[in-house]
Amino acid sequence: MTTHNMLIAPDFSPERFAGWHMLNTLIQKRANINMHLNMPAAHAEQEDLIAQGDIQVIYANPFDAATLIREHGYRAAARPVGKSDEMVIAAASNGEISSLEQVTAGMAVAMADNRDVKLIGLRLLEAVDIMEPDLNWDITETYQAAARKVIKGEAQVGFFLAEIFHSFSRLTKAQLSVLIESDLADISHVLLIKEGFADSQILMDAILNLHKDEDGKEVLTELGMAQGFEAMSEEDGEFMIDLMETLLD
């Protein structure tokens, strides 16, 4: 039996790691296909794996999804229900910054390599007349590393994927102060299928029906997607790409 490849974008909370393996095991069983799970540790590793051209399924962040759809022959197939990609801008709780208005040119921003989080954060900073060239960007391997830099004063603010920020330990969150959290609702991670993937329909049937039984619900709960996945049309995918391009403009 042919082995296919599924890739999960590296911007998920560490406690979700087991959930992705549970998902892969369950959909292999239900779709009767072999699927190798690829979980790159960083964005550069993700790009290397995709460049090799043998990834049939990708759970991608919305920024990467736009490029993968437009340039690499993928189509949007599903997204998690009620799970939009929001971001948090935070500073050290014992630092000098307690409001967005106190973010000024020349400050350092720590964040993981996640371009949609950066785009949304920059849109939020437009309210205080701060643009991308005004800031010094410190790109870390993980959001946890970014949090440590902010707490230690090595960066004045941090950009975080909201789900990951809220999953930090109580101690870590106590040392950080939220300046603002986005509320966009229409932008989310997307499950992409490579055009021409022969088993796409049986795979999608397995994924879209996960919420209908206890085993599937257990996996979805582990992933923080209790409501499961919903199908996306080509129009849905184009609408989200248009939103991302609006953020870029």
Backbone torsions as a table, in degrees:
resi	resn	phi	psi	omega
1	MET	NA	135.5	-179.8
2	THR	-65.3	139.9	175.2
3	THR	-100.2	124.8	177.8
4	HIS	-98.0	170.0	-178.5
5	ASN	-122.8	132.5	173.4
6	MET	-119.3	135.2	-179.5
7	LEU	-117.8	135.1	177.8
8	ILE	-109.8	124.2	178.1
9	ALA	-53.6	143.2	-172.5
10	PRO	-75.6	1.9	-174.8
11	ASP	-96.3	59.7	176.0
12	PHE	-126.1	158.6	-179.7
13	SER	-65.5	141.4	-178.8
14	PRO	-55.5	-32.4	-178.8
15	GLU	-70.8	-8.1	177.6
16	ARG	-87.1	-6.6	-174.5
17	PHE	-54.5	-50.0	-178.5
18	ALA	-63.7	-35.5	-179.2
19	GLY	-61.1	-38.7	179.2
20	TRP	-66.5	-37.5	176.7
21	HIS	-67.5	-38.2	176.1
22	MET	-62.5	-42.2	178.9
23	LEU	-61.5	-47.0	-178.4
24	ASN	-61.0	-43.1	179.1
25	THR	-61.8	-43.9	-176.2
26	LEU	-69.2	-43.0	-178.0
27	ILE	-72.8	-28.7	173.4
28	GLN	-61.7	-43.6	-179.3
29	LYS	-65.2	-43.9	-174.3
30	ARG	-78.6	-32.9	179.7
31	ALA	-92.1	-8.2	-178.5
32	ASN	55.7	48.9	176.8
33	ILE	-132.6	158.7	173.9
34	ASN	-94.1	125.9	-178.2
35	MET	-133.8	118.7	176.4
36	HIS	-88.9	129.4	-177.8
37	LEU	-91.7	122.6	176.6
38	ASN	-107.6	122.9	-178.2
39	MET	-126.9	79.4	-178.6
40	PRO	-60.8	147.4	-177.3
41	ALA	-82.7	-20.7	-177.0
42	ALA	-149.4	165.9	-175.6
43	HIS	-62.6	-37.3	-179.7
44	ALA	-62.1	-40.3	178.1
45	GLU	-66.2	-37.7	176.7
46	GLN	-59.6	-46.9	-178.4
47	GLU	-62.7	-38.4	178.6
48	ASP	-63.0	-43.9	-179.3
49	LEU	-64.6	-42.4	-179.6
50	ILE	-67.3	-36.8	-179.5
51	ALA	-62.6	-25.9	178.6
52	GLN	-70.6	-15.5	169.0
53	GLY	80.2	14.5	-176.6
54	ASP	-122.6	36.9	177.5
55	ILE	-110.1	116.7	-176.9
56	GLN	-88.7	-30.1	-175.7
57	VAL	-132.9	132.2	179.7
58	ILE	-132.7	130.4	168.4
59	TYR	-97.3	101.8	-166.9
60	ALA	-112.9	151.9	171.1
61	ASN	-73.2	160.4	-171.2
62	PRO	-64.0	-32.2	178.5
63	PHE	-64.8	-50.7	179.5
64	ASP	-65.0	-34.9	-179.7
65	ALA	-58.6	-41.3	-180.0
66	ALA	-58.4	-46.1	-179.9
67	THR	-67.3	-41.9	-177.9
68	LEU	-65.8	-35.5	178.3
69	ILE	-72.1	-45.9	-174.7
70	ARG	-74.8	-33.0	-168.4
71	GLU	-120.2	-15.0	-171.7
72	HIS	-124.4	11.8	171.5
73	GLY	77.6	28.7	175.3
74	TYR	-104.8	159.5	174.5
75	ARG	-129.7	147.5	177.5
76	ALA	-71.9	128.0	-176.6
77	ALA	-116.4	-35.5	-176.8
78	ALA	-160.6	161.9	174.7
79	ARG	-146.0	156.2	178.1
80	PRO	-69.7	140.0	-179.0
81	VAL	-75.8	131.2	174.4
82	GLY	63.0	31.1	-176.8
83	LYS	-134.6	76.9	-179.7
84	SER	-80.5	159.6	178.6
85	ASP	-89.9	103.2	175.8
86	GLU	-108.2	162.1	-179.7
87	MET	-133.6	158.3	-178.4
88	VAL	-122.0	136.1	167.7
89	ILE	-105.1	124.5	-176.0
90	ALA	-134.2	156.0	175.5
91	ALA	-127.9	171.5	177.1
92	ALA	-68.3	134.7	-176.6
93	SER	-65.9	-24.3	179.0
94	ASN	-101.6	13.5	-178.7
95	GLY	-92.1	-169.1	-175.8
96	GLU	-90.1	-10.0	-176.3
97	ILE	-100.8	118.3	179.3
98	SER	-123.7	-0.3	178.3
99	SER	-149.9	159.8	-179.7
100	LEU	-60.9	-33.4	-178.6
101	GLU	-62.9	-19.5	-179.2
102	GLN	-88.7	-1.8	174.0
103	VAL	-77.9	122.0	-175.6
104	THR	-127.2	164.1	179.4
105	ALA	-57.2	142.4	179.0
106	GLY	95.2	-11.5	179.9
107	MET	-74.2	156.2	178.9
108	ALA	-96.2	137.1	177.4
109	VAL	-115.9	124.1	175.8
110	ALA	-98.0	135.4	177.5
111	MET	-164.9	157.7	172.9
112	ALA	-76.1	169.3	-176.1
113	ASP	-79.7	80.9	-177.9
114	ASN	-136.6	104.6	-168.7
115	ARG	-73.4	-28.9	179.0
116	ASP	-71.0	-36.2	175.0
117	VAL	-61.7	-41.7	179.3
118	LYS	-63.7	-43.6	-179.6
119	LEU	-61.8	-46.1	-179.2
120	ILE	-65.1	-42.7	179.0
121	GLY	-60.6	-41.1	179.1
122	LEU	-66.1	-35.5	175.9
123	ARG	-62.7	-40.6	179.2
124	LEU	-66.4	-34.9	-178.9
125	LEU	-75.8	-14.7	176.2
126	GLU	-58.7	-27.7	-179.8
127	ALA	-62.9	-23.4	179.2
128	VAL	-115.3	22.7	174.0
129	ASP	60.2	35.9	175.0
130	ILE	-107.6	128.5	179.9
131	MET	-114.6	167.8	-176.3
132	GLU	-53.5	-45.6	-178.5
133	PRO	-68.1	-14.3	-179.1
134	ASP	-73.9	-16.4	-171.5
135	LEU	-114.0	156.1	174.1
136	ASN	-100.7	122.5	-171.7
137	TRP	-98.9	123.4	178.4
138	ASP	-111.8	98.4	-175.9
139	ILE	-88.2	121.3	-177.3
140	THR	-105.7	167.4	178.8
141	GLU	-68.1	-36.7	-175.9
142	THR	-138.9	165.0	175.3
143	TYR	-69.7	-28.6	177.1
144	GLN	-63.8	-40.8	177.8
145	ALA	-65.6	-37.2	177.2
146	ALA	-63.3	-41.6	179.2
147	ALA	-61.2	-41.5	179.7
148	ARG	-62.5	-39.2	-180.0
149	LYS	-64.5	-40.5	179.5
150	VAL	-66.7	-44.7	-178.8
151	ILE	-62.0	-38.3	-179.2
152	LYS	-79.9	-6.7	-179.2
153	GLY	83.6	10.0	178.5
154	GLU	-77.7	-16.9	172.6
155	ALA	-139.8	144.7	-176.2
156	GLN	-79.4	-33.5	178.1
157	VAL	-137.8	161.8	175.6
158	GLY	-128.4	144.8	171.6
159	PHE	-103.0	130.3	-177.1
160	PHE	-135.9	143.6	165.8
161	LEU	-64.7	128.8	-171.2
162	ALA	-57.3	-42.2	-178.4
163	GLU	-59.8	-41.4	-179.6
164	ILE	-70.2	-41.6	178.4
165	PHE	-57.6	-45.6	-177.2
166	HIS	-73.1	-12.1	177.0
167	SER	-91.0	-6.6	178.5
168	PHE	-60.1	156.4	177.5
169	SER	-62.2	159.1	179.2
170	ARG	-58.5	-38.8	179.7
171	LEU	-62.7	-45.6	179.8
172	THR	-62.7	-47.6	-178.7
173	LYS	-64.6	-30.7	178.6
174	ALA	-65.9	-23.3	-178.7
175	GLN	-94.8	2.8	179.6
176	LEU	-123.1	147.1	179.1
177	SER	-121.1	123.0	-179.7
178	VAL	-73.8	123.4	177.0
179	LEU	-89.2	-37.8	177.4
180	ILE	-164.6	150.2	173.6
181	GLU	-128.5	133.6	-177.7
182	SER	-71.1	162.3	178.4
183	ASP	-146.3	68.2	-174.2
184	LEU	-90.6	-38.3	174.9
185	ALA	71.9	-33.0	-172.4
186	ASP	-94.9	-2.3	-177.6
187	ILE	-112.8	128.1	-178.2
188	SER	-147.4	166.9	168.6
189	HIS	-63.7	156.0	-173.4
190	VAL	-135.5	140.0	172.7
191	LEU	-88.6	119.0	-177.5
192	LEU	-108.1	143.8	177.2
193	ILE	-119.6	133.9	177.6
194	LYS	-68.4	132.8	176.8
195	GLU	-57.7	135.4	179.5
196	GLY	89.8	-0.8	178.0
197	PHE	-69.3	112.0	-169.6
198	ALA	-64.6	-30.7	-176.0
199	ASP	-96.8	19.5	-174.4
200	SER	-62.4	-38.4	-175.9
201	GLN	-69.1	-43.5	-180.0
202	ILE	-70.0	-32.1	175.3
203	LEU	-64.4	-46.6	-178.6
204	MET	-66.3	-36.8	176.8
205	ASP	-59.5	-42.5	-179.9
206	ALA	-65.2	-42.5	-176.8
207	ILE	-71.1	-43.4	-175.5
208	LEU	-73.2	-14.8	-179.6
209	ASN	-105.0	8.7	-177.5
210	LEU	-59.5	-33.7	-174.7
211	HIS	-76.3	-0.5	-172.2
212	LYS	-93.7	-3.6	178.8
213	ASP	-145.3	168.3	-172.5
214	GLU	-66.1	-40.7	179.2
215	ASP	-61.9	-43.8	178.9
216	GLY	-65.6	-40.9	179.4
217	LYS	-63.0	-36.8	179.1
218	GLU	-62.5	-44.3	178.8
219	VAL	-63.3	-45.5	-178.8
220	LEU	-62.6	-38.1	177.3
221	THR	-63.9	-41.0	177.4
222	GLU	-60.6	-30.3	-178.3
223	LEU	-90.4	-2.6	-176.8
224	GLY	70.9	27.5	-178.8
225	MET	-125.9	57.9	-170.9
226	ALA	-56.1	-28.5	-178.0
227	GLN	-87.9	-2.3	177.0
228	GLY	81.4	-161.9	-178.2
229	PHE	-108.1	151.9	172.3
230	GLU	-122.6	147.9	-179.7
231	ALA	-68.4	147.8	174.9
232	MET	-117.0	138.3	174.9
233	SER	-90.4	170.5	175.9
234	GLU	-60.0	-36.9	179.3
235	GLU	-65.2	-38.9	177.2
236	ASP	-60.4	-43.2	179.5
237	GLY	-63.5	-42.5	179.7
238	GLU	-65.8	-37.2	179.6
239	PHE	-62.2	-42.9	-179.1
240	MET	-69.5	-37.3	175.9
241	ILE	-60.9	-41.5	178.4
242	ASP	-60.9	-39.3	178.1
243	LEU	-63.7	-42.6	179.4
244	MET	-64.6	-38.6	179.4
245	GLU	-68.5	-30.8	174.6
246	THR	-63.7	-40.0	176.9
247	LEU	-64.2	-33.5	-178.9
248	LEU	-73.1	-31.4	-175.6
249	ASP	-71.8	NA	NA
